[in-house]
Amino acid sequence: MPTTQPASDVVAVKLFNKQGQLVGPVRSDYVFKTQAQWKEQLGSERFEILRHQGTERPGTSEFLKNKKDGVYVCAGCNLPLFFANTKFESGTGWPSYFDAIKPNLAEDVDTSHGMRRVEIHCVRCNGHMGHVFEDGPKPTGLRYCVDGLSLNFVETKDYATLAEDAAEATPIDQLASAVFAGGCFWCTEAVFEPVDGVLEVVSGYAGGSKETADYKKVSGGSTEHAEVIRILYDPKIVSFDTLLELFFTVAHDPTTLNRQGNDVGKQYRSAVFYKDDAQKQQVQQYIDKLQASGKFDKPIVTKLEPLEAFYPAEDYHQDYVKLNPSNPYVRHVAIPKVEKLFSKHGELIKGKQ
């Protein structure tokens, strides 16, 4: 079984849209199934290849002589992997291609059977496809040697049948991100997750080194890290200024230095980790405007720090409020912030428009 699995439940892939056009990369849900579910869907022979790195007998694939125009897709999840015009006769007995649809195919070093090879598998369902070698034709010089049973074939005229709703979403390169520090990341994460246009919120650490990006070290106050959240959002739906408004007026108190309530220490500081000078300037302008508005009777102490790196927090911190609603800290500190979001900004909540 391939070992590589995405760190999140979402992957970046290219998909066909309703017009039969390949678009993206866009975000698509990773396909999780039990072994029993895969076996029921695939049948025993395909199951052994896709889920247990089996190999079909050479010369047996129906695709060896296929001359039609179209696309070869993963037999497990229908993800497009190879266009027919990249297929060539390699003489190996397995369907071979000199190029793949990137980023839909992932690679891993395979050291089984006493040799070192590069295994290829579907990035969305982890289904084993075969191996890639550096002895292919121009222009790539690559040979993707694929088990035919790991693929299905769709003719060009039928591309629209592969259409997925995810293909209609905003491409990943048009999405934006923001990294905020405002005390305990359980609380700030919970405020932004319900906001329409917010696609993902990940709790993590920023401001310190990779070696110290550890909850025990960070919470002890011995590192330069702050507890932060990284927000991935669609600027066509929700603006950065709106996210700043929620950060400053709902998610935390920007007037308390290195402190949020009973959480004390620089790891709980108020900060925006900016990705570039334009974002830094936008944040500073917002702070200046907010300070001048008189909304706060004390100075805003939020720091603007360059984002050198973001380190995701341990898995048990992710979606903490959603998964632990009865936790006393969650009930007394996080839930009131979420309730404030719903009462003051109901128009921003997913499904409320």
C-alpha positions as CSV (number, residue, x, y, z in Angstrom):
1,M,0.0,0.0,0.0
2,P,1.4,3.4,-0.9
3,T,2.5,5.2,2.3
4,T,2.2,8.9,1.2
5,Q,-1.0,10.5,2.4
6,P,-1.8,14.3,2.5
7,A,-1.4,16.2,5.7
8,S,-4.9,17.6,5.3
9,D,-8.2,16.2,3.9
10,V,-7.8,18.4,0.8
11,V,-5.5,18.1,-2.2
12,A,-4.6,20.3,-5.1
13,V,-5.6,18.8,-8.5
14,K,-6.7,19.5,-12.0
15,L,-10.2,18.5,-12.9
16,F,-12.6,18.6,-15.8
17,N,-15.4,21.2,-15.6
18,K,-18.9,21.0,-17.1
19,Q,-17.6,22.3,-20.4
20,G,-15.2,19.4,-20.7
21,Q,-12.1,21.6,-20.0
22,L,-9.3,20.6,-17.7
23,V,-9.0,23.4,-15.1
24,G,-7.0,24.1,-11.9
25,P,-5.3,23.3,-9.8
26,V,-8.3,23.5,-7.5
27,R,-9.0,22.1,-4.1
28,S,-10.6,18.6,-4.0
29,D,-11.4,16.3,-1.0
30,Y,-9.0,13.5,-0.5
31,V,-10.8,10.1,-1.0
32,F,-10.8,8.0,2.2
33,K,-12.3,4.5,2.2
34,T,-11.8,1.4,4.3
35,Q,-10.1,-1.6,2.7
36,A,-13.4,-3.4,2.6
37,Q,-15.0,-0.4,0.7
38,W,-12.2,-0.3,-1.8
39,K,-12.4,-4.1,-2.4
40,E,-16.1,-3.9,-3.0
41,Q,-15.7,-1.0,-5.4
42,L,-12.7,-2.3,-7.3
43,G,-13.0,-6.0,-7.3
44,S,-10.2,-8.3,-6.2
45,E,-7.7,-7.9,-9.1
46,R,-7.9,-4.1,-9.2
47,F,-7.9,-4.0,-5.4
48,E,-4.6,-5.8,-5.2
49,I,-3.0,-3.4,-7.7
50,L,-4.4,-0.1,-6.5
51,R,-4.3,-0.7,-2.8
52,H,-1.5,-3.3,-2.4
53,Q,1.0,-2.3,-5.1
54,G,0.3,-5.4,-7.1
55,T,1.3,-5.8,-10.8
56,E,-0.7,-7.1,-13.7
57,R,0.8,-9.6,-16.1
58,P,2.6,-7.9,-19.0
59,G,0.9,-7.9,-22.3
60,T,-2.6,-8.2,-20.8
61,S,-3.9,-4.6,-20.7
62,E,-6.7,-3.6,-23.1
63,F,-5.0,-0.2,-23.3
64,L,-1.8,-1.4,-25.1
65,K,-3.5,-1.2,-28.5
66,N,-5.9,1.7,-27.7
67,K,-5.5,4.4,-30.4
68,K,-8.4,6.6,-29.4
69,D,-8.1,10.3,-28.3
70,G,-9.0,10.9,-24.7
71,V,-7.7,10.7,-21.1
72,Y,-6.8,7.9,-18.7
73,V,-8.2,8.4,-15.2
74,C,-7.6,6.7,-11.9
75,A,-9.8,3.6,-11.6
76,G,-10.2,4.4,-7.9
77,C,-11.5,8.0,-8.0
78,N,-11.7,9.2,-11.7
79,L,-8.8,11.7,-11.3
80,P,-7.4,12.5,-14.8
81,L,-3.8,11.2,-15.0
82,F,-2.6,10.8,-18.6
83,F,-3.7,12.2,-21.9
84,A,-3.8,9.6,-24.7
85,N,-1.4,11.7,-26.9
86,T,1.4,11.0,-24.3
87,K,1.1,7.2,-24.7
88,F,3.8,5.4,-26.6
89,E,4.9,1.8,-27.3
90,S,7.7,1.0,-24.9
91,G,7.9,-2.7,-25.6
92,T,7.6,-3.6,-21.9
93,G,4.1,-5.1,-22.0
94,W,2.6,-2.3,-19.9
95,P,0.9,0.9,-21.0
96,S,3.5,3.6,-21.0
97,Y,3.3,7.4,-21.1
98,F,6.0,10.1,-21.5
99,D,4.1,12.7,-19.4
100,A,1.5,13.0,-16.7
101,I,-1.2,15.5,-15.7
102,K,0.5,17.4,-12.9
103,P,-0.1,17.7,-9.9
104,N,-2.5,14.7,-10.1
105,L,0.2,12.1,-9.8
106,A,2.5,11.7,-6.8
107,E,5.9,10.0,-6.5
108,D,7.6,8.0,-3.8
109,V,10.8,6.1,-3.6
110,D,10.1,2.3,-3.7
111,T,12.8,0.0,-2.3
112,S,10.9,-3.2,-2.4
113,H,12.1,-6.3,-4.3
114,G,15.7,-5.4,-3.6
115,M,15.8,-2.4,-6.0
116,R,15.3,1.3,-5.9
117,R,12.5,2.6,-8.0
118,V,10.1,5.6,-8.1
119,E,6.5,4.6,-7.5
120,I,3.7,6.7,-8.8
121,H,0.2,6.9,-7.3
122,C,-2.9,9.0,-7.5
123,V,-2.6,12.0,-5.3
124,R,-6.3,12.0,-4.4
125,C,-6.9,8.4,-3.4
126,N,-3.4,7.1,-3.1
127,G,-4.1,4.4,-5.6
128,H,-0.9,2.7,-6.9
129,M,-0.3,3.2,-10.6
130,G,3.1,1.8,-11.3
131,H,6.5,3.3,-11.6
132,V,8.3,6.1,-13.5
133,F,11.7,5.6,-15.2
134,E,14.2,8.0,-16.9
135,D,14.4,6.1,-20.1
136,G,11.5,7.5,-22.0
137,P,11.3,9.4,-25.3
138,K,11.6,13.2,-25.8
139,P,10.5,15.7,-24.8
140,T,10.5,14.5,-21.2
141,G,12.8,11.5,-21.3
142,L,10.4,9.8,-18.8
143,R,8.5,6.5,-19.0
144,Y,5.5,6.2,-16.8
145,C,5.0,2.4,-16.7
146,V,1.4,1.9,-15.6
147,D,-0.8,-1.1,-14.7
148,G,-3.7,-0.9,-17.1
149,L,-6.1,-2.1,-14.4
150,S,-5.4,1.0,-12.4
151,L,-6.9,3.1,-15.1
152,N,-10.1,3.8,-16.9
153,F,-10.3,5.5,-20.3
154,V,-12.6,8.3,-21.3
155,E,-12.8,9.6,-24.9
156,T,-12.4,13.2,-25.7
157,K,-16.1,13.7,-26.6
158,D,-17.0,12.5,-23.1
159,Y,-14.8,14.7,-21.0
160,A,-17.8,16.5,-19.6
161,T,-18.9,13.3,-17.9
162,L,-15.9,13.7,-15.7
163,A,-17.0,17.1,-14.5
164,E,-16.9,17.7,-10.7
165,D,-18.3,20.5,-8.7
166,A,-14.9,21.3,-7.3
167,A,-13.8,22.2,-10.8
168,E,-16.1,25.2,-10.7
169,A,-14.4,26.6,-7.5
170,T,-11.8,29.4,-7.5
171,P,-8.4,28.1,-8.6
172,I,-5.8,27.7,-5.9
173,D,-3.6,30.4,-7.4
174,Q,-6.4,32.9,-6.9
175,L,-7.0,32.1,-3.3
176,A,-5.3,34.1,-0.5
177,S,-4.1,33.5,3.1
178,A,-3.7,35.3,6.3
179,V,-1.8,34.4,9.5
180,F,-3.2,35.9,12.8
181,A,-2.0,35.5,16.4
182,G,-4.6,36.4,19.0
183,G,-4.1,34.2,22.0
184,C,-5.1,30.6,22.2
185,F,-5.5,29.2,18.7
186,W,-8.4,27.1,19.7
187,C,-10.5,30.3,20.1
188,T,-9.3,32.2,17.0
189,E,-9.7,29.1,14.8
190,A,-13.3,28.7,16.0
191,V,-14.2,32.3,15.1
192,F,-13.1,32.0,11.5
193,E,-14.2,28.5,10.5
194,P,-17.9,29.5,10.1
195,V,-17.1,32.5,7.9
196,D,-18.3,32.2,4.3
197,G,-15.4,32.3,1.9
198,V,-13.0,30.8,4.5
199,L,-11.9,27.4,3.0
200,E,-9.6,26.2,5.7
201,V,-8.3,27.3,9.1
202,V,-5.2,25.6,10.5
203,S,-3.8,26.1,14.0
204,G,-0.1,26.4,14.3
205,Y,3.0,28.4,15.3
206,A,4.9,31.3,13.7
207,G,7.7,33.6,14.8
208,G,10.2,30.9,15.9
209,S,12.3,28.0,14.6
210,K,11.2,24.7,13.2
211,E,12.9,22.9,16.2
212,T,10.8,24.8,18.7
213,A,7.4,24.5,16.9
214,D,6.1,22.2,19.6
215,Y,3.1,22.8,21.8
216,K,4.9,21.9,25.1
217,K,7.7,24.3,24.3
218,V,5.6,27.1,22.9
219,S,3.0,27.0,25.7
220,G,5.8,27.2,28.2
221,G,6.9,30.5,26.8
222,S,10.5,29.5,26.1
223,T,10.3,30.1,22.3
224,E,9.8,33.0,19.9
225,H,6.7,31.4,18.5
226,A,3.1,32.7,18.9
227,E,0.1,30.5,18.7
228,V,-1.4,31.4,15.3
229,I,-4.0,30.4,12.8
230,R,-3.5,30.3,9.0
231,I,-6.6,31.2,7.1
232,L,-7.1,30.1,3.5
233,Y,-9.9,32.1,1.9
234,D,-11.5,33.1,-1.4
235,P,-11.1,36.9,-1.8
236,K,-14.0,36.9,-4.2
237,I,-16.3,36.0,-1.3
238,V,-14.7,37.5,1.8
239,S,-12.2,40.4,1.8
240,F,-9.0,40.7,3.8
241,D,-10.4,43.8,5.5
242,T,-13.4,41.8,6.7
243,L,-11.1,39.2,8.1
244,L,-9.2,42.0,9.9
245,E,-12.4,43.3,11.3
246,L,-13.3,39.9,12.8
247,F,-9.8,39.5,14.1
248,F,-9.6,42.8,15.9
249,T,-13.2,43.1,17.1
250,V,-14.4,39.5,17.7
251,A,-11.5,37.0,17.9
252,H,-9.3,38.7,20.5
253,D,-8.5,41.9,22.4
254,P,-5.8,43.8,20.5
255,T,-5.1,46.2,23.4
256,T,-3.5,43.7,25.9
257,L,0.2,43.1,25.6
258,N,1.3,39.5,25.5
259,R,-2.0,38.4,27.1
260,Q,-5.5,37.3,26.3
261,G,-7.6,36.9,29.4
262,N,-5.8,34.4,31.7
263,D,-3.4,33.3,29.0
264,V,-0.2,35.2,29.7
265,G,3.1,35.2,27.8
266,K,4.5,36.3,24.4
267,Q,3.2,33.1,22.9
268,Y,-0.3,34.7,23.3
269,R,0.7,38.1,21.8
270,S,-1.5,40.0,19.3
271,A,0.2,39.9,15.9
272,V,-0.4,39.7,12.2
273,F,2.3,37.8,10.3
274,Y,2.3,39.5,6.9
275,K,3.3,37.7,3.7
276,D,4.6,40.8,1.8
277,D,4.8,44.6,2.1
278,A,1.4,45.1,0.5
279,Q,-0.3,43.1,3.1
280,K,1.8,44.8,5.9
281,Q,0.7,48.2,4.6
282,Q,-3.0,47.1,4.4
283,V,-2.9,45.9,8.0
284,Q,-1.2,49.0,9.3
285,Q,-3.7,51.2,7.5
286,Y,-6.5,49.2,9.1
287,I,-5.0,49.5,12.6
288,D,-4.5,53.3,12.2
289,K,-8.1,53.7,11.1
290,L,-9.4,51.5,13.9
291,Q,-7.4,53.3,16.5
292,A,-8.6,56.7,15.2
293,S,-12.2,55.5,15.4
294,G,-12.2,55.5,19.2
295,K,-13.5,51.9,19.4
296,F,-10.8,51.1,21.9
297,D,-10.0,53.4,24.8
298,K,-6.5,51.9,25.0
299,P,-3.7,51.7,22.4
300,I,-3.7,48.8,20.0
301,V,-0.6,46.8,20.6
302,T,-0.8,44.3,17.7
303,K,2.6,43.6,16.2
304,L,3.3,43.3,12.5
305,E,5.8,40.5,11.9
306,P,7.1,39.1,8.7
307,L,5.9,35.5,8.0
308,E,9.1,33.5,7.8
309,A,7.4,30.2,8.2
310,F,4.2,28.6,9.4
311,Y,4.3,25.3,11.3
312,P,1.0,23.4,11.7
313,A,0.2,22.5,15.3
314,E,-0.3,18.9,16.4
315,D,-3.3,17.1,15.1
316,Y,-5.3,17.2,18.3
317,H,-5.3,21.0,18.3
318,Q,-7.1,21.2,14.9
319,D,-10.8,21.8,15.0
320,Y,-10.5,21.7,18.8
321,V,-13.6,23.7,19.7
322,K,-15.8,21.7,17.2
323,L,-14.5,18.4,18.6
324,N,-14.5,19.4,22.3
325,P,-17.5,21.6,22.9
326,S,-17.8,20.5,26.6
327,N,-14.3,21.4,27.5
328,P,-14.6,24.1,30.3
329,Y,-12.1,26.4,28.6
330,V,-13.9,26.1,25.4
331,R,-17.3,26.8,27.0
332,H,-16.1,29.9,28.9
333,V,-13.6,31.4,26.5
334,A,-14.1,30.2,22.9
335,I,-17.8,29.7,22.6
336,P,-18.6,33.3,23.7
337,K,-16.5,34.6,20.8
338,V,-18.3,32.4,18.3
339,E,-21.6,33.6,19.7
340,K,-20.5,37.1,19.2
341,L,-19.6,36.4,15.6
342,F,-23.1,35.0,14.9
343,S,-24.9,37.8,16.7
344,K,-22.8,40.7,15.3
345,H,-21.9,39.3,11.9
346,G,-24.6,36.9,11.0
347,E,-24.5,37.9,7.3
348,L,-21.0,36.5,7.1
349,I,-21.8,33.0,8.2
350,K,-21.8,30.2,5.6
351,G,-25.3,29.4,4.4
352,K,-26.8,32.6,5.9
353,Q,-26.6,34.7,2.8
